[in-house]
Amino acid sequence: MSGTWMFVLPRRIGRGAGIAFVFAGVLLTGFATGSWSQEADGGNGEGAPIRPRTLADAPIPPVGGSDASELVSRSGDRWSAAYSAREYEGLRQALEGEYVGVGIAVRRSAQGVLEVARVTEGSPADRAGIRRGDLLRTVDGEAVAASPVTEVVALLRGGQGGADTEPQAAPGSEVELGLSRDGRLWEHELRRAELRTESVSIRAMAPDCVRITVGSFTKGTAADVREAVRALPEGTGVLLDLRGNAGGLLHEAAGTAGVFLDGGVVGTYDEGGTQRALRAERGGDTRTSLVVLVDGGSMSAAELVAGALQDRGRALVVGTRTFGKGTVQMPRKQPDGSVAELTVGRYTTPTGRELDGVGLAPDVTVREGERATAKARTVLSGLSGGS
């Protein structure tokens, strides 16, 4: 995988626990057999490393001990993270937007039950008739009703939840799910398949308004947004919904901002004391009325996109203050194959604003009790009327 990475990661406490938090906080729209919805862990991770290079591109020698968790523990860095080699590979695959699974996201409901949050269209689960709201009782005969969501995800993916399990099972491997719906109990055997996460969804809100929701910045996100914008009828405004977007690939985030810009700076980041600029390609759409929706779950790359469009005067930002994660991490491979990520700098918006620990303030605040989408549509209507 090429390009830079910028994604949300709650602070890693131990080697075995962290990758689950990465998938919960970062991606997912994703349904890795997988992935679970943000409701599963409260939907509010504790940070988002920005990786200025891929591991393969970073000519950084091993530092400290032979174990990444030891290095991270000694660093005292609140945004640091440690991965086993297998965990890191699992993360790489997720950011590529690829996974092997059955196509369900699971969550712990307010009532404490484990339920299907979403089903990917055309997936093995979808073909089997599994629906949102179905309760998940067992995986391969093992009761999961009281299990942590992260352990259930590991079982669905074919592992046991430890750091040394494979990141995903092989396509065609079987998994039996025990489910219930309206008091009816049944078991269904599914074959895992190669699937892709769909990070971009499009919904017509009115004849002159379309909402483009970007759940995460995985491979292909910018191209999907660009295609959606190019297909809009003339005079249609866009709500770019980044609420709950925990980040993703940096080049995809910059490319998404560039869909609405005609070149110029998207942001800058510090790499070992050297300032590097992120630039949009020329030829973006600068005429379509644009409102960006954000909230406290908008983090890292999502904050960079919103901040760039706000600073450049291209969009009005509507919602609540964003999370505030703006530091840069570099991956360091250790002799045992594990990977440590440590902070090396910060990123800024085009006007030089640092968002770390502060977040991005919206142009129009959504107050408690107000409907964010409705307020954003009102703002968009005003922009369209004034053009």
SEGURO-588901 format. One record per residue (C-alpha): residue in one letter; x, y, z. Coordinates in steps of 0.05 Angstrom, whole numbers, padded with zeros to 5 digits, always signed. Last residue first. Example, Ala and Ser with C-alpha at 12.3 -4.5 7.8 and 13.67 -1.06 7.14 Angstrom:
s+00273-00021+00143/a+00246-00090+00156/
//
This chain:
s-00504+00640-00110/g-00542+00668-00051/g-00600+00620-00055/s-00552+00561-00057/l-00516+00585+00005/g-00581+00596+00042/s-00606+00527+00023/l-00542+00498+00048/v-00552+00531+00116/t-00623+00503+00120/r-00598+00435+00099/a-00545+00437+00153/k-00598+00453+00205/a-00641+00394+00182/t-00581+00348+00183/a-00560+00369+00253/r-00629+00362+00285/e-00632+00409+00344/g-00643+00382+00415/e-00575+00404+00440/r-00548+00460+00396/v-00519+00451+00327/t-00465+00504+00318/v-00456+00542+00253/d-00385+00559+00232/p-00361+00497+00267/a-00302+00498+00316/l-00247+00449+00299/g-00213+00411+00355/v-00172+00438+00412/g-00127+00383+00438/d-00092+00379+00371/l-00125+00427+00322/e-00066+00469+00302/r-00086+00527+00257/g-00035+00547+00204/t-00082+00579+00153/p-00081+00516+00110/t-00096+00470+00169/t-00041+00444+00214/y-00007+00377+00228/r+00037+00360+00288/g+00103+00325+00301/v+00142+00261+00315/t+00094+00220+00357/l+00112+00146+00365/e+00085+00084+00330/a+00114+00016+00348/v+00112-00045+00303/s+00126-00117+00320/g+00172-00158+00275/d+00217-00184+00331/p+00272-00136+00311/q+00225-00076+00317/k+00191-00037+00261/r+00182+00037+00275/p+00119+00071+00249/m+00118+00147+00252/q+00064+00188+00286/v+00039+00258+00273/t-00004+00298+00320/g-00070+00333+00305/k-00127+00301+00344/g-00181+00350+00366/f-00248+00314+00372/t-00291+00361+00331/r-00333+00419+00358/t-00407+00411+00342/g-00445+00414+00277/v-00441+00456+00213/v-00379+00475+00173/l-00389+00525+00117/a-00352+00508+00054/r-00301+00533+00004/g-00273+00591+00044/r-00203+00561+00041/d-00200+00556+00116/q-00266+00519+00121/l-00251+00470+00065/a-00183+00456+00096/g-00210+00450+00166/a-00264+00401+00146/v-00213+00358+00108/l-00162+00361+00165/e-00215+00346+00217/a-00235+00283+00179/a-00162+00263+00174/s-00156+00267+00250/m-00224+00261+00282/s-00299+00273+00272/g-00331+00237+00331/g-00343+00303+00368/d-00386+00326+00309/v-00380+00347+00237/l-00425+00364+00177/v-00393+00400+00118/v-00436+00446+00075/l-00423+00457+00001/s-00455+00495-00055/t-00426+00468-00120/r-00383+00519-00157/t-00311+00501-00138/d-00309+00431-00166/g-00237+00408-00171/g-00192+00422-00231/r-00124+00428-00198/e-00098+00374-00152/a-00101+00388-00078/r-00037+00399-00039/l-00009+00370+00026/a+00051+00410+00049/r+00112+00384+00087/q+00147+00421+00144/t+00212+00389+00166/g+00225+00382+00241/g+00221+00306+00242/e+00160+00306+00198/d+00115+00365+00211/y+00049+00367+00174/t+00015+00416+00128/g-00055+00424+00102/v-00100+00425+00041/v-00056+00474+00002/g-00075+00495-00068/g-00109+00463-00127/d-00179+00480-00152/l-00216+00455-00091/f-00280+00414-00080/v-00254+00345-00101/g-00188+00367-00069/a-00216+00357+00001/t-00228+00284-00018/g-00158+00278-00047/a-00127+00305+00017/a-00168+00254+00057/e-00148+00198+00008/h-00075+00218+00014/l-00080+00215+00090/l-00111+00146+00094/g-00160+00137+00151/g-00197+00183+00198/a-00248+00174+00254/n-00309+00195+00215/g-00365+00198+00267/r-00395+00258+00232/l-00361+00272+00166/d-00424+00286+00125/l-00411+00327+00062/l-00478+00360+00050/v-00477+00377-00024/g-00519+00425-00065/t-00552+00409-00131/g-00554+00466-00181/e-00530+00425-00240/p-00548+00352-00233/l-00497+00313-00193/a-00456+00259-00229/r-00390+00296-00221/v-00401+00300-00146/a-00411+00225-00139/e-00351+00209-00182/r-00307+00255-00140/v-00332+00224-00075/d-00317+00154-00101/a-00248+00175-00126/a-00232+00206-00058/t-00253+00143-00021/g-00214+00095-00064/k-00170+00065-00009/t-00199+00081+00059/f-00217+00149+00087/s-00273+00134+00136/g-00349+00140+00142/v-00356+00190+00086/t-00429+00209+00078/i-00449+00247+00015/r-00516+00280+00026/v-00551+00307-00036/c-00593+00369-00042/d-00632+00401-00099/p-00686+00349-00110/a-00686+00335-00035/m-00645+00292+00013/a-00615+00248-00042/r-00570+00197-00008/i-00499+00177-00023/s-00454+00130+00015/v-00378+00129+00018/s-00334+00083+00059/e-00359+00019+00027/t-00316-00035+00057/r-00296-00090+00010/l-00310-00164+00014/e-00273-00230+00004/a-00319-00284+00028/r-00332-00324+00092/r-00377-00384+00083/l-00439-00384+00127/e-00472-00437+00170/h-00538-00414+00200/e-00567-00431+00268/w-00638-00415+00292/l-00678-00388+00349/r-00745-00353+00342/g-00764-00306+00399/d-00774-00245+00355/r-00708-00258+00321/s-00652-00303+00346/l-00584-00323+00320/g-00532-00377+00326/l-00477-00367+00275/e-00436-00422+00243/v-00370-00403+00210/e-00341-00434+00148/s-00277-00419+00110/g-00290-00400+00037/p-00244-00340+00039/a-00188-00353+00089/a-00191-00328+00161/q-00169-00259+00181/p-00116-00224+00223/e-00086-00291+00243/t-00081-00299+00318/d-00017-00279+00354/a-00044-00217+00389/g-00101-00255+00421/g-00175-00254+00402/q-00186-00327+00386/g-00183-00322+00311/g-00231-00340+00254/r-00255-00271+00237/l-00322-00283+00270/l-00285-00307+00332/a-00241-00245+00334/v-00303-00200+00326/v-00336-00236+00384/e-00274-00223+00426/t-00276-00149+00410/v-00350-00146+00426/p-00336-00169+00497/s-00373-00235+00512/a-00440-00239+00548/a-00483-00261+00490/v-00424-00298+00458/a-00440-00371+00470/e-00392-00416+00432/g-00425-00462+00382/d-00385-00437+00322/v-00407-00366+00340/t-00466-00363+00388/r-00524-00318+00409/l-00525-00260+00358/l-00590-00222+00362/d-00622-00199+00297/g-00631-00123+00296/r-00605-00113+00225/r-00622-00174+00184/i-00594-00242+00167/g-00629-00270+00106/a-00573-00318+00085/r-00558-00276+00024/d-00546-00216+00068/a-00500-00255+00114/p-00460-00281+00055/s-00453-00209+00030/g-00495-00178-00026/e-00512-00116+00015/t-00470-00111+00078/v-00511-00123+00140/r-00515-00072+00197/a-00519-00069+00273/v-00529-00143+00286/e-00542-00151+00360/l-00507-00168+00424/v-00554-00153+00482/g-00539-00101+00536/q-00606-00064+00533/a-00571-00003+00503/s-00547-00050+00448/r-00478-00081+00444/r-00456-00079+00372/v-00445-00123+00312/a-00426-00107+00240/i-00442-00161+00189/g-00413-00180+00122/v-00391-00253+00127/g-00317-00239+00128/v-00252-00231+00091/y-00229-00159+00087/e-00210-00104+00039/g-00215-00029+00045/e-00140-00018+00038/l-00144+00012+00108/a-00171-00055+00133/q-00115-00093+00099/r-00062-00050+00131/l-00096-00058+00199/g-00094-00134+00193/e-00021-00131+00172/y-00006-00090+00234/e-00042-00140+00278/r-00002-00197+00248/a+00065-00162+00260/s+00045-00148+00332/y+00023-00078+00344/a+00043-00022+00392/a+00012+00048+00395/s+00034+00117+00416/w-00017+00173+00424/r-00007+00183+00499/d+00069+00181+00491/g+00102+00159+00557/s+00157+00131+00513/r+00176+00073+00559/s+00110+00037+00548/v+00114+00048+00473/l+00184+00017+00470/e+00163-00043+00511/s+00100-00053+00469/a+00142-00052+00406/d+00187-00109+00429/s+00261-00116+00411/g+00283-00060+00455/g+00301+00012+00438/v+00298+00034+00366/p+00296-00005+00301/p+00322+00036+00243/i+00277+00085+00206/p+00277+00084+00131/a+00201+00093+00127/d+00174+00070+00060/a+00153+00000+00080/l+00120+00025+00144/t+00079+00074+00104/r+00096+00147+00112/p+00069+00209+00146/r+00028+00168+00194/i-00024+00209+00230/p-00043+00177+00296/a-00114+00186+00317/g-00138+00192+00388/e-00180+00167+00445/g-00238+00132+00411/n-00309+00155+00417/g-00361+00108+00389/g-00381+00079+00456/d-00345+00014+00445/a-00397-00024+00405/e-00436+00037+00384/q-00381+00051+00335/s-00402-00010+00295/w-00364-00074+00294/s-00317-00102+00243/g-00318-00170+00228/t-00334-00207+00195/a-00301-00142+00177/f-00360-00097+00169/g-00328-00031+00155/t-00369+00033+00166/l-00318+00025+00212/l-00261+00046+00203/v-00225+00080+00254/g-00251+00072+00324/a-00275+00001+00322/f-00220-00024+00277/v-00166+00010+00318/f-00198-00012+00383/a-00194-00084+00362/i-00121-00074+00344/g-00106-00051+00415/a-00123-00108+00460/g-00070-00161+00451/r-00009-00117+00456/g-00031-00079+00517/i-00056-00010+00535/r-00060+00020+00466/r-00088+00090+00465/p-00150+00096+00422/l-00129+00097+00350/v-00157+00142+00297/f-00126+00145+00229/m-00078+00182+00185/w-00037+00141+00138/t+00009+00163+00082/g+00012+00136+00012/s+00026+00068-00018/m+00000+00000+00000/
//
